[in-house]
């Protein structure tokens, strides 16, 4: 109850309506907890301008930042996963993931030019069931490797995955061997494979094609490993080094060739392709 010039007036809570905040106005940085204006974040390639934290990118956004405008040609776009094991609720999860992410599976594959250098490009997307690897993810990447061999083009794969997809059981685990076998043939042909590890790259993806690159790059701060730190700690009963699964830690210990900022990734990939393929 409030008094105005000696008179009393009652106000109900319905009269005080909170103003709606427009979507995509601010993002909270997971690293420094600062609120970042979305347009500033977008202009900085989704890297926090205050602390350098790299926000996750969807597959098409990553491709757009990598290849020359208008050069990307996607293949195997319509491939969809089937619930071969009849796992309860799996179909609904797939439909929900497709709606949220805007893609049919957790990887996008195609051709593209990086400053005029043609390559086959795969970009995994953590917004689709955490980028988990199922039968179609493995099949699309295997076909991309085969396209690379057929046209004798370099291969670039952006990894972002929570690991093998449990709803597909052994069918998912088989993809580790299938993609690795294709990459072995790719290597025997003397072709270049560059792998870029982004946050997070874990599980069966790490244990297979993510670590088979001729050159392995990583984004700053990316979590890279097989099992999570809590599982490892409970298994070996030991304290773990701080940040031992970070991109920087892996670079210091020889698992990653170079940690490259997103702002420099396109330039770095072009330099690698140029060295490999000549002028």
MARNUFI-381925 format. One record per atom (N, C-alpha, C, O): x, y, z. Coordinates in pm, whole numbers, padded with zeros to 5 digits, always signed. Each point is the difference from the previous one (the first is absolute). Example, Ala and Ser with C-alpha at 12.3 -4.5 7.8 and 13.67 -1.06 7.14 Angstrom:
BEGIN
+01319-00569+00780/-00089+00119+00000/+00090+00120+00000/+00104-00002+00066/-00139+00107-00138/+00082+00119+00006/-00077+00109+00073/+00051+00111+00017/
***
This chain:
BEGIN
+00086-00118+00000/-00086+00118+00000/+00090+00124+00000/+00093+00011+00080/-00124+00082-00172/+00083+00120-00015/-00086+00125+00024/-00122-00003-00021/+00183+00110+00066/-00070+00126+00020/+00044+00101-00103/+00119+00021-00022/-00217+00043-00042/+00030+00105-00099/-00081+00123+00041/-00123-00001-00007/+00193+00108+00049/-00063+00126+00040/-00111-00024+00102/-00108+00059-00008/+00136-00145+00104/-00094-00020+00110/-00108-00102-00031/-00074-00039+00090/+00063-00004-00215/-00103-00098-00035/+00062-00138-00013/+00117-00013-00038/-00192-00089+00070/+00047-00137-00008/-00047-00066-00128/-00113+00021-00043/+00198-00100-00014/-00036-00072-00123/+00060-00139+00003/+00118-00015+00031/-00197-00083-00062/+00047-00139-00001/+00048-00039-00139/-00063+00033-00100/+00177-00104+00095/+00054-00049-00127/+00009-00151+00008/+00046-00056+00100/-00090-00010-00205/+00014-00146-00007/+00129-00035-00075/+00051+00081-00078/+00000-00203+00103/+00126-00042-00064/-00013-00010-00151/+00100+00009-00072/-00222-00029+00023/-00021-00013-00145/+00027+00130-00073/+00020+00001-00122/-00020+00112+00198/+00024+00129-00064/+00149+00024-00025/+00037+00086-00079/+00048-00165+00147/+00143+00014-00018/+00050-00115-00085/+00048-00100+00053/-00057+00113-00182/+00041-00106-00092/+00145+00019-00042/+00043+00109-00037/+00032-00218+00045/+00141+00006-00038/+00011+00014-00151/-00067-00071-00075/+00152+00162+00032/+00020+00018-00142/+00072-00121-00059/+00095-00052+00058/-00141+00010-00173/+00063-00115-00065/+00135+00040-00058/+00013+00103-00067/+00088-00188+00093/+00133+00024-00054/+00008-00070-00136/-00028-00119-00007/+00066+00188-00099/+00008-00064-00132/+00097-00116+00000/+00100+00000+00072/-00129-00101-00155/+00090-00114-00014/+00132+00047-00060/+00006+00097-00076/+00101-00170+00112/+00133+00027-00053/+00045+00144+00023/+00057+00064-00089/-00084-00014+00210/+00047+00134+00033/+00133-00008+00074/+00095+00072-00032/-00088-00161+00133/+00122-00021+00074/+00026-00149+00019/-00092-00081+00005/+00219+00046+00006/+00042-00136+00035/+00092+00007+00121/+00085+00089+00010/-00104-00182+00082/+00088-00006+00117/+00117-00091-00031/-00018-00116-00039/+00138+00168+00056/+00120-00079-00026/+00019-00106+00108/-00005+00031+00119/+00025-00155-00160/+00017-00111+00094/+00133+00011+00076/+00014-00057+00108/+00081+00129-00163/+00132+00009+00061/+00012+00115+00099/+00037-00021+00116/-00068+00143-00161/+00018+00118+00086/-00131+00050+00060/+00000+00093+00081/-00114-00154-00119/-00133+00033+00053/-00046+00141-00037/-00096+00051+00057/+00164+00012-00151/-00042+00133-00046/-00112-00012-00102/-00006-00096-00077/-00083+00196+00078/-00106+00006-00101/+00056+00068-00124/+00048+00113+00006/-00055-00183-00118/+00058+00050-00125/-00112+00030-00098/-00087-00084-00024/+00089+00203-00032/-00099+00040-00100/+00009-00095-00119/+00109-00022-00053/-00221-00033+00011/+00001-00106-00101/+00063+00045-00131/+00073-00076-00063/-00101+00199+00020/+00058+00048-00126/+00152+00009+00009/+00070-00029-00097/-00019+00069+00215/+00145+00003+00019/+00057-00141-00008/+00106-00023-00058/-00177-00072+00118/+00044-00139+00000/+00000-00055-00142/+00093-00071-00040/-00196+00103-00036/-00011-00048-00138/+00110+00058-00087/+00059-00070-00083/-00031+00198+00100/+00105+00065-00078/+00139-00055+00033/+00091+00005-00082/-00077-00058+00205/+00128-00055+00043/+00004-00152-00015/+00074-00069+00070/-00155+00017-00163/-00004-00143-00032/-00033-00087+00121/+00052-00110+00017/-00140+00163+00068/-00046-00070+00121/+00116-00034+00094/+00006-00107+00060/+00084+00202-00049/+00109-00006+00099/-00021+00116+00096/-00014+00115-00043/+00013-00144+00172/-00023+00106+00099/+00107+00108-00013/+00119-00030+00013/-00158+00155-00037/+00099+00108-00016/+00071+00037+00131/+00099+00073-00001/-00150-00124+00113/+00058+00037+00130/+00101-00103+00050/+00101+00037+00061/-00129-00166-00085/+00092-00101+00053/+00051-00097-00106/+00087-00082+00028/-00141+00089-00150/+00046-00089-00107/-00065-00137-00002/+00040-00086-00078/-00142+00065+00163/-00069-00130+00000/-00068-00024-00134/-00066+00088-00055/+00083-00209+00001/-00059-00038-00128/-00135-00067+00022/-00007-00112+00051/-00099+00180-00089/-00134-00058+00010/-00016-00111-00105/+00063+00007-00106/-00144-00109+00134/-00026-00104-00101/-00062+00060-00125/-00077+00096+00008/+00110-00153-00123/-00056+00045-00127/-00079-00114-00064/+00038-00116+00011/-00148+00150-00076/-00071-00099-00079/+00076-00027-00129/+00085+00079-00041/-00116-00192-00021/+00078-00047-00115/+00003+00103-00113/+00107+00031-00052/-00223+00021+00013/-00004+00092-00114/+00071+00131+00032/+00062+00060-00088/-00070-00015+00214/+00071+00123+00039/+00151-00022-00009/+00073+00090-00042/-00028-00208+00082/+00144-00030-00006/+00047-00007-00145/+00107+00049-00034/-00187-00111-00050/+00035-00010-00142/+00006+00139-00063/+00089+00030-00079/-00184+00054+00114/-00005+00136-00054/+00126+00079+00037/+00049+00081-00079/+00002-00105+00200/+00122+00070+00044/+00125-00058-00065/+00106+00063+00003/-00118-00182-00061/+00119-00069-00051/+00019+00015-00150/+00111+00028-00045/-00217-00047-00033/+00014-00007-00146/-00031+00134-00066/-00063+00087+00059/+00109-00073-00183/-00030+00119-00079/-00150+00008-00027/-00066-00103-00017/+00015+00223+00013/-00144+00020-00019/-00050-00065-00129/+00056+00021-00107/-00161-00100+00120/-00065-00060-00117/+00067-00124-00055/-00044-00053-00102/+00150+00005+00168/+00072-00115-00056/-00040-00134+00062/+00034-00105-00054/-00106+00108+00166/-00032-00127+00067/-00111-00074-00072/-00105+00057-00030/+00129-00184+00002/-00099-00087-00063/-00017-00123+00088/+00088-00086+00008/-00204+00079+00059/-00025-00109+00094/-00039-00128-00074/-00067+00005-00103/+00110-00120+00158/-00047-00128-00053/-00052-00088+00114/+00035+00020+00116/-00118-00116-00152/-00063-00093+00096/-00082+00074+00106/-00005-00042+00116/-00057+00151-00156/-00074+00085+00093/-00125-00069+00055/-00039+00025+00115/-00024-00109-00193/-00130-00056+00038/+00009-00132+00077/-00103-00059+00033/+00222+00012-00005/+00014-00126+00072/-00054+00014+00143/+00035+00094+00071/-00120-00189-00030/-00062+00004+00133/+00023-00132+00072/+00009-00106-00062/+00000+00114+00193/+00021-00118+00082/-00128-00080+00016/-00108+00057+00013/+00121-00190-00014/-00112-00090+00030/+00025-00067+00135/+00113-00028+00038/-00220+00005+00033/+00008-00061+00133/+00010-00153-00015/-00095-00072+00030/+00210+00025-00077/+00016-00142-00034/-00010-00090+00123/-00041-00115-00013/+00077+00165+00130/-00007-00081+00122/-00133+00019+00073/-00023-00058+00106/-00065+00141-00164/-00131+00030+00061/+00016+00049+00144/-00072-00044+00090/+00168+00133-00070/+00026+00056+00132/-00116+00091+00040/-00036+00089-00077/-00022-00108+00195/-00117+00080+00041/+00028+00150+00001/+00098+00046+00059/-00186+00029-00125/+00009+00145+00000/+00104+00060-00092/+00014+00122-00007/+00061-00206-00065/+00109+00050-00084/-00052+00084-00117/+00058+00103-00033/-00166-00147-00028/-00056+00073-00115/-00041+00140+00042/+00026+00097-00072/-00090-00086+00188/-00042+00132+00049/+00120+00091+00028/-00004+00119-00028/+00111-00178+00082/+00121+00078+00026/+00063+00050-00129/+00048+00114-00007/-00048-00198-00095/+00056+00040-00129/-00080+00114-00061/+00057+00096-00053/-00189-00106+00061/-00086+00105-00056/+00019+00131+00075/+00003+00107-00062/+00009-00114+00193/+00020+00120+00081/+00135+00064-00032/+00011+00122-00012/+00093-00206-00002/+00134+00051-00030/+00004+00066-00137/+00064+00104-00018/-00133-00165-00079/-00004+00057-00135/-00070+00136-00001/+00042+00092-00070/-00147-00082+00149/-00074+00126+00007/+00083+00110+00066/+00000+00114-00045/+00070-00149+00153/+00079+00099+00073/+00124+00044-00076/+00038+00117+00004/+00025-00211-00074/+00128+00030-00066/-00016+00048-00145/+00087+00069-00052/-00197-00107-00012/-00021+00037-00139/+00070-00090-00099/+00006+00031-00119/+00049-00144+00166/+00065-00097-00088/-00055-00139+00031/-00061-00021+00105/+00083-00074-00196/-00056-00134+00015/+00089-00094+00079/-00047-00101+00052/+00174+00133-00042/+00093-00081+00080/+00113+00089+00052/+00009+00117-00035/+00077-00176+00119/+00097+00079+00076/+00125+00037-00078/+00098+00044+00059/-00099-00060-00191/+00115+00043-00080/-00049+00048-00136/-00096-00055-00056/+00162+00158+00003/-00026+00053-00134/+00125-00022-00082/+00111+00030+00045/-00127-00083-00167/+00115-00030-00085/-00016+00064-00138/-00112+00017-00048/+00225+00018-00014/-00007+00058-00134/+00136+00045-00051/+00103-00025+00063/-00105+00092-00180/+00120+00059-00058/+00001+00148+00032/-00105+00062+00019/+00224-00004-00014/+00011+00144+00017/+00140+00048-00030/+00095-00078+00000/-00081+00207-00025/+00131+00062-00025/+00040+00085+00120/-00082+00073+00056/+00208-00082-00018/+00055+00086+00105/+00105+00088-00064/+00112-00044-00027/-00148+00169+00002/+00086+00092-00075/+00044-00064-00133/+00116+00006-00038/-00213-00067-00029/+00027-00058-00132/+00052-00141+00001/+00014-00060-00107/+00015+00003+00223/+00050-00137+00011/-00116-00095+00027/-00062+00005+00106/+00032-00090-00202/-00113-00093+00012/+00031-00113+00099/+00111-00052+00003/-00212+00017+00079/+00015-00112+00093/-00137-00063+00025/-00103+00058-00034/+00104-00176+00093/-00122-00061+00051/-00008+00035+00148/+00098-00014+00073/-00215+00060-00029/-00015+00053+00135/-00113-00071+00074/-00109-00016-00054/+00135-00024+00177/-00102-00055+00090/-00005+00088+00124/+00104+00036+00055/-00225-00001-00011/-00015+00080+00122/-00102-00068+00090/-00118-00010-00034/+00163-00036+00150/-00090-00061+00097/-00071+00110+00079/+00052+00111+00016/-00172-00144+00034/-00085+00101+00064/-00046-00053+00136/-00076-00096+00006/+00123+00160+00102/-00035-00047+00135/-00143+00034+00038/-00049-00047+00104/-00021+00128-00185/-00140+00031+00031/-00094-00114-00039/-00117+00002+00036/+00168-00102-00110/-00078-00118-00035/+00045-00115+00090/+00100-00066-00029/-00172+00043+00137/+00029-00109+00094/+00147-00001+00040/+00066-00105+00000/-00015+00224+00034/+00140+00019+00044/+00101-00051-00104/+00110-00041+00036/-00147+00043-00163/+00093-00042-00105/+00036-00147+00009/+00104-00042-00050/-00190-00037+00115/+00031-00142+00019/+00008-00073-00134/-00068+00035-00096/+00154-00137+00092/+00027-00072-00124/-00088-00125-00010/+00015-00095+00076/-00107+00099-00171/-00082-00116-00031/+00036-00053-00138/+00101+00038-00057/-00185-00127+00006/+00030-00065-00128/+00006+00099-00116/+00085-00014-00088/-00173+00114+00087/-00002+00096-00112/+00117+00097+00010/+00057+00038-00102/-00020+00002+00223/+00118+00086+00016/+00123-00072-00055/+00078+00058-00075/-00061-00185+00114/+00113-00078-00050/-00004-00019-00150/+00103+00007-00067/-00223-00032+00015/-00014-00022-00145/+00030+00126-00079/+00067-00005-00102/-00118+00119+00149/+00023+00126-00071/+00148+00038-00001/+00052+00046-00101/+00015-00066+00214/+00143+00032+00006/+00080-00097-00087/+00095+00040-00067/-00133-00168+00068/+00068-00099-00085/-00016+00035-00148/+00096-00009-00077/-00216+00049+00038/-00023+00040-00140/+00079+00126-00034/+00046+00016-00113/-00030+00073+00211/+00081+00120-00025/+00146-00037-00023/+00066+00057-00086/-00016-00153+00164/+00137-00048-00020/+00014-00060-00140/+00100+00023-00067/-00199-00100+00024/+00003-00062-00133/-00008+00104-00110/+00065-00015-00104/-00143+00122+00124/-00004+00110-00098/+00138+00066-00010/+00047+00033-00108/+00016-00015+00223/+00134+00058+00003/+00098-00085-00080/+00083+00053-00073/-00093-00186+00088/+00088-00090-00075/-00032+00002-00149/+00091+00001-00084/-00220-00002+00051/-00040-00004-00141/+00052+00121-00077/+00046-00012-00113/-00055+00130+00175/+00040+00124-00067/+00138+00049+00044/+00044+00108-00040/+00024-00189+00123/+00134+00031+00049/+00005+00141+00060/+00082+00084-00037/-00173-00062+00131/-00009+00129+00068/+00037-00014+00148/-00019-00107+00058/+00072+00212+00002/+00026-00004+00145/-00132-00013+00076/-00106+00039-00050/+00114-00094+00169/-00117-00019+00085/+00016+00079+00129/+00104-00006+00065/-00208+00082-00029/-00002+00075+00126/-00123-00043+00079/-00111+00006-00052/+00130-00048+00177/-00112-00037+00085/+00003+00083+00128/+00100+00000+00072/-00211+00070-00045/-00020+00067+00127/-00071-00098+00093/-00113-00040-00026/+00179+00003+00135/-00059-00095+00095/-00066+00075+00116/+00056+00095+00055/-00176-00140-00020/-00071+00051+00118/-00097-00110+00040/-00104-00016-00063/+00137-00058+00166/-00082-00118+00028/+00009-00044+00145/+00103+00014+00066/-00216-00069-00017/-00003-00060+00132/+00035-00147-00004/+00001-00066+00104/+00027+00013-00224/+00040-00140-00011/-00099-00083-00078/-00084+00054-00072/+00094-00186+00085/-00088-00092-00071/-00142+00010+00055/-00021+00028+00118/-00077-00052-00205/-00141+00015+00038/-00053-00130+00061/-00008-00102-00067/-00028+00108+00194/-00037-00121+00072/-00127-00065-00055/-00019-00121+00015/-00069+00200-00077/-00125-00056-00052/+00023-00096-00117/-00091-00072-00040/+00213+00072-00016/+00029-00088-00113/+00098-00110+00036/+00036-00082-00084/+00008+00079+00209/+00083-00110+00049/+00121-00029-00087/+00076+00090-00035/-00058-00219+00002/+00116-00044-00076/+00004+00060-00140/+00108+00015-00058/-00225+00019+00004/-00005+00063-00133/+00075+00134+00003/+00069+00036-00096/-00084+00036+00207/+00072+00126+00015/+00150-00023+00016/+00081+00068-00062/-00045-00166+00144/+00141-00027+00024/+00071-00047-00127/+00119+00025-00016/-00192-00092-00073/+00057-00045-00127/+00052+00115-00085/+00091-00017-00080/-00150+00136+00099/+00039+00115-00082/+00144+00041+00027/+00066+00056-00088/-00016-00082+00208/+00139+00031+00032/+00094-00075-00094/+00092+00058-00056/-00118-00188+00040/+00085-00082-00087/-00021+00035-00146/+00095+00002-00079/-00221+00025+00041/-00030+00028-00141/+00069+00128-00049/+00064+00001-00105/-00079+00106+00183/+00063+00127-00039/+00152-00013+00004/+00069+00052-00088/-00017-00120+00190/+00146-00016+00012/+00058-00079-00117/+00108+00031-00049/-00181-00134+00005/+00046-00079-00115/+00003+00084-00126/+00093-00011-00081/-00195+00094+00063/-00003+00089-00117/+00115+00098+00003/+00061+00029-00103/-00030+00024+00222/+00110+00095+00013/+00135-00065-00022/+00095+00065-00044/-00085-00194+00074/+00124-00073-00029/+00026-00004-00151/+00112+00024-00044/-00215-00054-00034/+00012+00001-00146/+00033+00141-00049/+00080+00019-00092/-00144+00080+00154/+00023+00140-00034/+00148+00035+00019/+00060+00067-00084/-00004-00112+00195/+00141+00026+00031/+00093-00071-00098/+00100+00057-00043/-00134-00179+00007/+00083-00078-00092/+00005+00063-00139/+00095-00023-00076/-00198+00103+00043/+00001+00072-00128/+00082+00129+00007/+00015+00070-00100/+00038-00040+00218/+00082+00121+00016/-00080+00127+00008/+00053+00108-00027/-00181-00118+00065/-00086+00118+00009/+00004+00061+00139/+00030-00068+00098/-00059+00196-00091/+00007+00074+00126/-00131-00007+00076/-00108+00017-00057/+00118-00042+00187/-00115+00004+00090/+00033+00092+00117/+00092-00026+00077/-00169+00134-00066/+00016+00095+00110/-00121-00011+00091/-00114+00011-00045/+00138-00033+00172/-00107-00013+00098/+00002+00121+00093/+00106+00038+00050/-00223+00023-00028/-00011+00114+00091/-00089-00042+00117/-00118-00029-00019/+00175+00027+00138/-00073-00043+00120/-00064+00122+00067/+00069+00096+00035/-00200-00102-00018/-00072+00110+00065/-00067-00052+00127/+00003-00119+00028/-00061+00208+00046/-00059-00035+00129/-00143-00053-00016/-00083+00067-00061/+00053-00188+00114/+00095-00098+00052/+00030-00106-00105/-00081-00020-00091/+00194-00047+00101/+00030-00116-00085/+00035-00114+00095/+00108-00002+00059/-00200-00093-00045/+00017-00105+00100/-00046-00136-00054/-00050-00010-00112/+00068-00093+00195/-00051-00133-00027/+00057-00065-00124/+00118+00014-00032/-00206-00087-00038/+00042-00078-00116/+00055+00082-00115/+00078-00052-00080/-00117+00178+00069/+00054+00087-00104/+00148+00028+00029/+00084-00007-00090/-00053+00038+00216/+00140+00021+00038/+00082-00126-00021/+00115+00005-00041/-00178-00121+00071/+00072-00128-00008/+00012-00051-00143/+00053-00109-00021/-00101+00186-00076/+00012-00044-00140/+00049+00114-00088/+00117+00038+00008/-00204+00016-00091/+00048+00091-00106/+00049+00135+00050/+00074+00068-00072/-00112-00026+00193/+00046+00130+00050/+00150+00003+00024/+00062+00107-00002/-00002-00223+00026/+00143-00006+00029/+00081-00058-00116/+00117-00035+00018/-00178+00025-00135/+00070-00060-00114/+00045+00102-00103/+00051-00037-00106/-00068+00165+00135/+00037+00103-00096/+00150+00006-00024/+00080-00024+00091/-00041+00056-00215/+00141+00028-00028/+00043+00124+00077/+00113+00009+00049/-00206+00087-00039/+00020+00119+00082/-00123+00015+00087/-00113-00003-00050/+00133+00018+00181/-00111+00014+00093/+00004+00139+00062/+00094+00036+00071/-00199+00041-00097/-00015+00133+00057/-00110-00006+00106/-00078-00095+00005/+00073+00197+00079/-00106+00006+00102/-00031+00146+00031/+00086+00087-00008/-00211-00062+00045/-00039+00133+00044/+00038+00018+00147/+00003-00097+00075/+00027+00220-00033/+00039+00025+00139/-00107-00046+00099/-00119+00022-00019/+00166-00086+00126/-00090-00040+00107/-00087-00120-00027/-00081-00037+00085/+00095-00025-00201/-00085-00114-00034/+00027-00118+00093/+00115-00030+00031/-00222-00036+00013/+00012-00123+00078/+00023-00116-00095/-00082-00025-00088/+00193-00045+00104/+00036-00110-00090/+00040-00119+00086/+00089+00010+00084/-00154-00122-00105/+00035-00118+00077/-00091-00117-00035/-00089+00013-00084/+00113-00126+00150/-00086-00117-00022/-00107-00003+00109/-00115+00033-00028/+00150-00071+00148/-00093+00007+00113/+00011+00135+00067/+00101+00069-00013/-00206-00030+00085/+00001+00126+00070/+00090-00003+00122/+00034-00108+00048/+00004+00225+00004/+00093+00006+00113/-00053-00070+00125/+00078-00061+00074/-00207+00069-00049/-00056-00064+00119/+00012-00152-00008/+00034-00066+00099/-00061+00010-00218/+00010-00144-00018/+00144-00047+00017/+00026-00102+00064/+00067+00178-00123/+00142-00037+00010/+00046+00005+00146/+00071-00090+00047/-00111+00194+00023/+00041+00016+00140/-00053-00115+00085/+00071-00051+00086/-00196+00011-00110/-00059-00110+00077/+00066-00133-00034/+00006-00091+00083/+00044+00079-00207/+00060-00126-00044/+00141-00018+00055/+00034-00105+00053/+00050+00208-00067/+00141-00014+00040/+00026+00046+00143/+00109-00021+00053/-00212+00083+00011/+00012+00043+00140/+00117+00096+00023/+00071-00010+00100/-00052+00101-00194/+00109+00097+00012/-00050+00140-00036/-00095+00016-00076/+00162+00084+00133/-00031+00137-00037/+00054+00027-00140/+00111-00042-00034/-00188+00111-00046/+00039+00027-00138/+00057+00141-00013/-00041+00091+00072/+00137-00073-00165/+00054+00136-00023/-00110+00094-00044/-00090-00040-00074/+00096+00164+00116/-00101+00097-00037/+00002+00024-00151/+00105+00024-00060/-00223-00031+00000/-00012+00024-00144/+00065-00104-00087/+00041+00030-00112/-00029-00154+00162/+00078-00101-00074/-00066-00045-00129/+00065-00063-00084/-00194+00094+00065/-00067-00036-00125/-00027+00122-00088/-00083-00006-00091/+00151+00114+00117/-00018+00121-00082/+00088-00007-00124/+00099-00074-00003/-00135+00151-00098/+00078+00004-00124/+00144+00042+00027/+00093-00054-00060/-00074+00149+00151/+00134+00050+00030/+00085-00108+00067/+00119-00013-00030/-00179-00065+00121/+00072-00108+00067/+00043-00105-00102/+00112-00050+00005/-00202+00016-00097/+00031-00101-00102/+00107+00049-00096/+00079-00080-00050/-00077+00210+00023/+00107+00054-00086/+00135-00011+00071/+00100-00037-00061/-00098+00067+00189/+00125-00009+00077/+00053-00143+00007/+00120-00021+00016/-00210-00077-00027/+00040-00140+00012/-00001-00075-00133/+00005-00123-00003/-00011+00198-00108/+00022-00060-00131/-00117-00066-00068/+00017-00063-00104/-00138+00077+00161/-00117-00061-00064/-00063+00093-00104/-00069-00046-00091/+00091+00175+00106/-00053+00101-00092/+00118+00078-00056/+00091+00039+00073/-00093-00016-00205/+00111+00072-00064/-00002+00149+00031/+00105+00060+00023/-00226-00001-00022/-00006+00144+00025/-00142+00038+00046/-00099-00047-00055/+00094+00133+00156/-00127+00060+00042/-00017+00130-00077/+00085+00089+00006/-00196-00079-00079/-00020+00113-00091/-00132+00070+00034/-00104-00065+00009/+00110+00195+00009/-00121+00078+00025/-00092-00006-00121/+00045-00013-00114/-00173+00022+00140/-00099-00005-00108/+00021+00112-00101/-00025-00017-00120/+00072+00131+00167/+00026+00112-00090/+00114-00029-00098/+00009+00063-00105/+00078-00158+00142/+00115-00033-00085/-00014-00135-00070/+00088-00040-00077/-00198-00030+00102/-00012-00138-00050/-00004-00006-00153/+00069-00082-00060/-00147+00166-00001/-00013-00001-00147/+00137+00025-00066/+00038-00067-00095/+00033+00166+00148/+00132+00034-00054/+00098-00115+00020/+00081-00030-00088/-00089-00035+00203/+00090-00112+00030/-00028-00119-00090/+00092-00063-00051/-00219+00032+00031/-00037-00111-00089/+00045+00027-00143/+00050-00090-00068/-00067+00214+00024/+00044+00034-00136/+00150-00019-00015/+00048-00050-00101/+00027+00091+00203/+00145-00013-00005/+00041-00148-00010/+00091-00035-00074/-00160-00049+00150/+00030-00144-00002/-00033-00059-00137/+00080-00076-00055/-00196+00111+00000/-00040-00051-00131/+00096+00049-00108/+00032-00074-00093/+00012+00197+00105/+00091+00057-00099/+00135-00071+00003/+00057-00030-00105/-00006+00005+00225/+00128-00071+00013/-00011-00141-00057/+00091-00049-00067/-00205-00014+00093/-00017-00138-00045/-00019-00008-00152/+00054-00090-00065/-00131+00183+00010/-00037-00011-00141/+00078+00090-00093/-00019-00005-00122/+00108+00088+00177/+00077+00091-00085/-00082+00123-00035/-00110+00020+00052/+00162+00062-00140/-00067+00125-00040/-00127-00029-00077/-00069+00094-00042/
***
